[in-house]
Each structure stands twice: as structure tokens, then as C-alpha cells.
Amino acid sequence: MRRKNEARMKKTPMYLIALIAFFIYDDLWFSQEESPFMHYLLTVLIVLILIPFALGQGAILHQTFNMIA
């Protein structure tokens, strides 16, 4: 069980790779000058999604996403 958990922790999640790829391209992000509403809306949504990961509660989000899917 421990080896399985360690192997899973060493993999980079696909959603993280997708998020990094999204931010590589500057033209995909809504700039504050072009559309301030979308810029702030997306920023707040990303922060609200990432705060539980920063607090170590990522398992709760995984369970939530699994329930939705």
C-alpha cells in the first residue's frame, strides 16, 4: 500500500500539466485591459480551486470532482 501511494505521489497529475500548458500561451489569458471582468472572475475561480490544495485538502477536491464526473 505504501509503495502504491509513493508511486502515485511521484506522478505529475494531468490537470496540472494542462494548467501549465494553458499559462504558457499568453494569448489565452484574458488581460485586465482587454476584459477586466473575465480577468478577475477567472483569477478568483483559480484561487478558490487552488487554496484547498495549498492547505493539504486536495483529496476533498478529488472526491468532489469524482462525484461530479
VMD Tcl script that builds the backbone (N, CA, C; Angstrom):
set m [mol new atoms 207]
animate dup $m
set s [atomselect $m all]
$s set {name element resname resid chain x y z} {
  {N N MET 1 A 0.827 -1.189 0.000}
  {CA C MET 1 A 0.000 0.000 0.000}
  {C C MET 1 A 0.872 1.254 0.000}
  {N N ARG 2 A 1.926 1.233 0.806}
  {CA C ARG 2 A 2.799 2.392 0.896}
  {C C ARG 2 A 3.514 2.640 -0.424}
  {N N ARG 3 A 3.976 1.574 -1.081}
  {CA C ARG 3 A 4.658 1.727 -2.368}
  {C C ARG 3 A 3.713 2.300 -3.417}
  {N N LYS 4 A 2.469 1.854 -3.386}
  {CA C LYS 4 A 1.487 2.355 -4.343}
  {C C LYS 4 A 1.246 3.851 -4.140}
  {N N ASN 5 A 1.128 4.282 -2.903}
  {CA C ASN 5 A 0.930 5.700 -2.615}
  {C C ASN 5 A 2.146 6.520 -3.003}
  {N N GLU 6 A 3.343 5.994 -2.754}
  {CA C GLU 6 A 4.551 6.717 -3.134}
  {C C GLU 6 A 4.652 6.848 -4.645}
  {N N ALA 7 A 4.299 5.807 -5.374}
  {CA C ALA 7 A 4.351 5.857 -6.835}
  {C C ALA 7 A 3.339 6.863 -7.372}
  {N N ARG 8 A 2.168 6.920 -6.751}
  {CA C ARG 8 A 1.145 7.872 -7.189}
  {C C ARG 8 A 1.572 9.311 -6.896}
  {N N MET 9 A 2.272 9.536 -5.791}
  {CA C MET 9 A 2.693 10.881 -5.430}
  {C C MET 9 A 3.806 11.396 -6.341}
  {N N LYS 10 A 4.551 10.508 -6.978}
  {CA C LYS 10 A 5.652 10.926 -7.836}
  {C C LYS 10 A 5.187 11.322 -9.232}
  {N N LYS 11 A 3.991 10.927 -9.627}
  {CA C LYS 11 A 3.466 11.282 -10.937}
  {C C LYS 11 A 2.949 12.709 -10.924}
  {N N THR 12 A 3.134 13.406 -12.047}
  {CA C THR 12 A 2.564 14.733 -12.195}
  {C C THR 12 A 1.146 14.578 -12.719}
  {N N PRO 13 A 0.161 15.138 -12.020}
  {CA C PRO 13 A -1.229 14.978 -12.469}
  {C C PRO 13 A -1.455 15.637 -13.832}
  {N N MET 14 A -2.325 15.043 -14.627}
  {CA C MET 14 A -2.585 15.548 -15.971}
  {C C MET 14 A -3.218 16.936 -15.936}
  {N N TYR 15 A -4.078 17.199 -14.932}
  {CA C TYR 15 A -4.691 18.524 -14.864}
  {C C TYR 15 A -3.650 19.606 -14.591}
  {N N LEU 16 A -2.582 19.268 -13.865}
  {CA C LEU 16 A -1.533 20.242 -13.613}
  {C C LEU 16 A -0.741 20.526 -14.881}
  {N N ILE 17 A -0.478 19.510 -15.668}
  {CA C ILE 17 A 0.210 19.702 -16.943}
  {C C ILE 17 A -0.646 20.559 -17.872}
  {N N ALA 18 A -1.956 20.316 -17.890}
  {CA C ALA 18 A -2.857 21.113 -18.723}
  {C C ALA 18 A -2.886 22.566 -18.260}
  {N N LEU 19 A -2.871 22.779 -16.955}
  {CA C LEU 19 A -2.881 24.142 -16.424}
  {C C LEU 19 A -1.595 24.876 -16.782}
  {N N ILE 20 A -0.474 24.205 -16.691}
  {CA C ILE 20 A 0.806 24.819 -17.058}
  {C C ILE 20 A 0.825 25.137 -18.547}
  {N N ALA 21 A 0.344 24.213 -19.377}
  {CA C ALA 21 A 0.295 24.449 -20.822}
  {C C ALA 21 A -0.617 25.629 -21.146}
  {N N PHE 22 A -1.703 25.770 -20.391}
  {CA C PHE 22 A -2.614 26.886 -20.608}
  {C C PHE 22 A -1.905 28.220 -20.364}
  {N N PHE 23 A -1.124 28.295 -19.306}
  {CA C PHE 23 A -0.478 29.551 -18.970}
  {C C PHE 23 A 0.779 29.819 -19.791}
  {N N ILE 24 A 1.259 28.836 -20.532}
  {CA C ILE 24 A 2.412 29.067 -21.404}
  {C C ILE 24 A 2.038 30.038 -22.515}
  {N N TYR 25 A 0.834 29.895 -23.021}
  {CA C TYR 25 A 0.372 30.753 -24.105}
  {C C TYR 25 A -0.275 32.000 -23.520}
  {N N ASP 26 A 0.344 33.154 -23.756}
  {CA C ASP 26 A -0.152 34.398 -23.175}
  {C C ASP 26 A -1.458 34.854 -23.808}
  {N N ASP 27 A -1.704 34.463 -25.059}
  {CA C ASP 27 A -2.899 34.953 -25.725}
  {C C ASP 27 A -4.177 34.263 -25.260}
  {N N LEU 28 A -4.074 33.205 -24.459}
  {CA C LEU 28 A -5.268 32.521 -23.962}
  {C C LEU 28 A -5.843 33.182 -22.720}
  {N N TRP 29 A -5.034 33.889 -21.996}
  {CA C TRP 29 A -5.479 34.500 -20.751}
  {C C TRP 29 A -6.103 35.851 -21.033}
  {N N PHE 30 A -7.190 36.165 -20.357}
  {CA C PHE 30 A -7.834 37.461 -20.515}
  {C C PHE 30 A -7.053 38.495 -19.720}
  {N N SER 31 A -6.522 39.486 -20.410}
  {CA C SER 31 A -5.752 40.511 -19.702}
  {C C SER 31 A -6.713 41.483 -19.017}
  {N N GLN 32 A -6.181 42.198 -18.071}
  {CA C GLN 32 A -7.001 43.139 -17.305}
  {C C GLN 32 A -7.462 44.294 -18.188}
  {N N GLU 33 A -6.637 44.672 -19.153}
  {CA C GLU 33 A -7.004 45.791 -20.017}
  {C C GLU 33 A -8.085 45.401 -21.022}
  {N N GLU 34 A -8.017 44.173 -21.546}
  {CA C GLU 34 A -8.976 43.750 -22.566}
  {C C GLU 34 A -10.359 43.480 -21.971}
  {N N SER 35 A -10.409 42.673 -20.941}
  {CA C SER 35 A -11.697 42.366 -20.314}
  {C C SER 35 A -11.481 42.178 -18.819}
  {N N PRO 36 A -11.635 43.246 -18.071}
  {CA C PRO 36 A -11.356 43.178 -16.625}
  {C C PRO 36 A -12.286 42.226 -15.872}
  {N N PHE 37 A -13.550 42.115 -16.283}
  {CA C PHE 37 A -14.478 41.234 -15.586}
  {C C PHE 37 A -14.035 39.782 -15.687}
  {N N MET 38 A -13.710 39.316 -16.892}
  {CA C MET 38 A -13.269 37.936 -17.085}
  {C C MET 38 A -11.942 37.677 -16.386}
  {N N HIS 39 A -11.064 38.664 -16.406}
  {CA C HIS 39 A -9.765 38.519 -15.756}
  {C C HIS 39 A -9.949 38.261 -14.257}
  {N N TYR 40 A -10.737 39.093 -13.602}
  {CA C TYR 40 A -10.934 38.929 -12.164}
  {C C TYR 40 A -11.756 37.680 -11.845}
  {N N LEU 41 A -12.736 37.363 -12.667}
  {CA C LEU 41 A -13.544 36.173 -12.449}
  {C C LEU 41 A -12.685 34.911 -12.524}
  {N N LEU 42 A -11.859 34.795 -13.547}
  {CA C LEU 42 A -11.002 33.622 -13.675}
  {C C LEU 42 A -9.957 33.563 -12.570}
  {N N THR 43 A -9.429 34.718 -12.190}
  {CA C THR 43 A -8.441 34.747 -11.115}
  {C C THR 43 A -9.057 34.262 -9.806}
  {N N VAL 44 A -10.243 34.724 -9.483}
  {CA C VAL 44 A -10.904 34.314 -8.246}
  {C C VAL 44 A -11.237 32.821 -8.285}
  {N N LEU 45 A -11.727 32.321 -9.421}
  {CA C LEU 45 A -12.050 30.898 -9.527}
  {C C LEU 45 A -10.811 30.021 -9.371}
  {N N ILE 46 A -9.723 30.418 -9.984}
  {CA C ILE 46 A -8.486 29.639 -9.870}
  {C C ILE 46 A -7.987 29.642 -8.433}
  {N N VAL 47 A -8.047 30.796 -7.784}
  {CA C VAL 47 A -7.601 30.874 -6.391}
  {C C VAL 47 A -8.486 30.007 -5.490}
  {N N LEU 48 A -9.793 30.035 -5.711}
  {CA C LEU 48 A -10.694 29.230 -4.886}
  {C C LEU 48 A -10.486 27.736 -5.093}
  {N N ILE 49 A -10.074 27.351 -6.273}
  {CA C ILE 49 A -9.804 25.938 -6.529}
  {C C ILE 49 A -8.461 25.526 -5.938}
  {N N LEU 50 A -7.473 26.409 -5.983}
  {CA C LEU 50 A -6.131 26.039 -5.553}
  {C C LEU 50 A -5.883 26.190 -4.055}
  {N N ILE 51 A -6.689 26.956 -3.337}
  {CA C ILE 51 A -6.489 27.118 -1.891}
  {C C ILE 51 A -6.570 25.789 -1.147}
  {N N PRO 52 A -7.550 24.929 -1.414}
  {CA C PRO 52 A -7.567 23.635 -0.709}
  {C C PRO 52 A -6.318 22.792 -0.985}
  {N N PHE 53 A -5.784 22.854 -2.199}
  {CA C PHE 53 A -4.550 22.128 -2.479}
  {C C PHE 53 A -3.403 22.673 -1.645}
  {N N ALA 54 A -3.337 23.994 -1.509}
  {CA C ALA 54 A -2.265 24.608 -0.718}
  {C C ALA 54 A -2.401 24.271 0.757}
  {N N LEU 55 A -3.619 24.051 1.227}
  {CA C LEU 55 A -3.847 23.711 2.628}
  {C C LEU 55 A -3.782 22.218 2.894}
  {N N GLY 56 A -3.497 21.430 1.846}
  {CA C GLY 56 A -3.369 19.995 2.013}
  {C C GLY 56 A -4.690 19.253 1.970}
  {N N GLN 57 A -5.711 19.885 1.429}
  {CA C GLN 57 A -7.036 19.259 1.350}
  {C C GLN 57 A -7.380 18.869 -0.079}
  {N N GLY 58 A -6.391 18.496 -0.861}
  {CA C GLY 58 A -6.624 18.132 -2.250}
  {C C GLY 58 A -7.503 16.922 -2.422}
  {N N ALA 59 A -7.501 16.011 -1.448}
  {CA C ALA 59 A -8.326 14.811 -1.537}
  {C C ALA 59 A -9.812 15.167 -1.574}
  {N N ILE 60 A -10.184 16.217 -0.884}
  {CA C ILE 60 A -11.588 16.645 -0.886}
  {C C ILE 60 A -11.998 17.097 -2.283}
  {N N LEU 61 A -11.125 17.847 -2.946}
  {CA C LEU 61 A -11.440 18.284 -4.307}
  {C C LEU 61 A -11.485 17.107 -5.270}
  {N N HIS 62 A -10.587 16.144 -5.092}
  {CA C HIS 62 A -10.608 14.956 -5.944}
  {C C HIS 62 A -11.924 14.204 -5.774}
  {N N GLN 63 A -12.389 14.061 -4.556}
  {CA C GLN 63 A -13.658 13.384 -4.315}
  {C C GLN 63 A -14.817 14.174 -4.921}
  {N N THR 64 A -14.771 15.489 -4.811}
  {CA C THR 64 A -15.814 16.325 -5.380}
  {C C THR 64 A -15.854 16.191 -6.893}
  {N N PHE 65 A -14.675 16.240 -7.541}
  {CA C PHE 65 A -14.615 16.105 -9.000}
  {C C PHE 65 A -15.085 14.717 -9.431}
  {N N ASN 66 A -14.757 13.680 -8.662}
  {CA C ASN 66 A -15.212 12.335 -8.983}
  {C C ASN 66 A -16.728 12.217 -8.851}
  {N N MET 67 A -17.307 12.865 -7.860}
  {CA C MET 67 A -18.757 12.830 -7.690}
  {C C MET 67 A -19.454 13.555 -8.835}
  {N N ILE 68 A -18.884 14.673 -9.267}
  {CA C ILE 68 A -19.470 15.430 -10.368}
  {C C ILE 68 A -19.361 14.660 -11.680}
  {N N ALA 69 A -18.196 14.053 -11.897}
  {CA C ALA 69 A -17.979 13.305 -13.145}
  {C C ALA 69 A -18.750 12.029 -13.071}
}
mol reanalyze $m
mol bondsrecalc $m
mol representation Tube
mol addrep $m
